[in-house]
């Protein structure tokens, strides 16, 4: 099988139907609309406690005085700062000392150099199922022990458990999730333009033109980070081609030269191919990193650099670096339906043990618990797939409703396609899908050329 280089899509996901996707998307649309603009808690209150009530611990952890751990992740800025507070809570409750190790993309290469040097971290946060599979295949990853597995089974749906498995064994705890089917917008810009939230792709194009006519560029795109472009593609493709095709393309059972890919790229070009629709044009977008793509949408008063920015719920971390308040100044709508139903694409980061020990297993158990999720949730910019986390821990109604919609979807979601691919194709800066889509953003008329490059790179990475 050509898919041997990447983890198989979980069986639960295969059972997802168009009706289920529509239901999840509809629930999200309803919940986000219900948030309105009356959220007083504000996403910028990073230290807020959500409900304001400390919840009792649900998990008893061992004493680990004198034990040390290193945890590696590619997170930077506020994301890293907030995760360190979770690690600090683990330290307080166990007596262990935990050091955060900043990693670089692709993290598999970073870990490889650490392991070759004889100094691997104890735990790594891996952002792709394909990376977990690679870590297992290389003999780096260690299975979760009984306590961590028990905690995971208690708190996670089967679908979220399955994407952390390789060969039937549990290796990953999906500690952090993402709803990647959201478009954030500057509420003042929409109000000034008389624009409304779209529900379909055609309505999105109409909204973009309305914003443009008001004197503001419609979209901010963080094209310097190729993963944002894969997310754009996946939402369009899932909604337009449907979940069965999505699963086939994710496993490279159909080629990137398939007509369904041509249709999705042609649709994307309706936005990417209009330079006046992108802040800075295509060249500007390709020089804009993701954090800046968000902040420039919510700064500049009545003249921000763009009116909308596509990305997941985690964009709230970057919105928090501006004066905009989530729910009032910064609002959000689900990615519009391109085909029959709106897309529901998720991503996530899993904790994987590289050096097996009592302390490492205890940390994995903690990260699988509602206790760890509650610490991170109250800080904002975080979404947990833990179904036993009390959603009152989230700091604003927008984030709370997004989380409730994710949990309500159960196993009926699609995981980020590029994250399921071998890292050489779906997760490496300057290579594979990231680079091919950056080139396509630069020249969106060359659909056939983009398809040929995507297929060549995919065939090499998947091994056939």
Buried (B, 14 or more C-beta within 10 A) or exposed (E): EBBEBBBBBBEBBEEBEBEBBBBBBBBBBEBBEEBEEEBEBBBBBBEBBBBEEEBEEBBEBBEBEEBEBBBBBBBEEBBEBBBBBBBEBBBEBBBBBBEBBEBEBBBBBBBBEBBEEEEBBBBBBBBBBBBBBBBBEEEBBBBBBEBBBEBBEBBBBEBBBBBBBBEEEBBBBBBBBBBBBBBBBBBBBBEBBEBEBBBBBEBBBBBBBBBBEBEBBBBBBBBBBBBBBBBBBBBBBBBBBBBEBBBBBBBBEBBBBBEBBBBBBBBBBBBBBBBEBBBBEBEBBBEBEBBBBBBBBBBBEEEBBBBBBBBBBBBBBBBBBBEBBBBBBBBBBBBBBBBEBBBBBBBBBBBBBBBBBBBBBBBBBBBBBBBBBBBBBBBBBBBBBBBBBBBBBBBBBBBBBBBBBBBBBBBBBBBBBBBBBBBBBBBBBEBBBBBBBBBBBBBBEBBEEBBBBBBBBBBEBBEE
